[in-house]
Amino acid sequence: MDDKEVHFTNKRVDESWKENVSKEKTGRTSEAKSNRISFSAFITSIGIQALIHLGELKAPGSKEAQIDLNAVQETIDLLLMLKEKTKGNLTSDEETLLTSLIADLQFKFVHRQSPS
């Protein structure tokens, strides 16, 4: 194996993010805060997508509801991963929303898979 020496030159570190975080903490960037999506809204939007894939809601612009159980399973897996990765970092309301959403989607998924 050829031992090559690696040199890093012209490194440029963008540290402007530190200033932005500092401004957000002090409340000087109300515009930045108003443009941010909340975790609850993010989770809710994922839940709505799962309901569309379950056929419970029609996708915007479509005439009929369509079922895609693979997409639902992937969404549930995504939410379970988010729950694990955000453990200890959520408010009690966010945690309750996430836990309830996962349970509801799992129930609907199992119900949809069961032969009628």
Summary of the structure (lengths in Angstrom):
residues: 116
radius of gyration: 21.4
end to end distance: 62.8
largest distance: 66.3
contacts: 244
relative contact order: 0.11
helix: 60%
strand: 0%
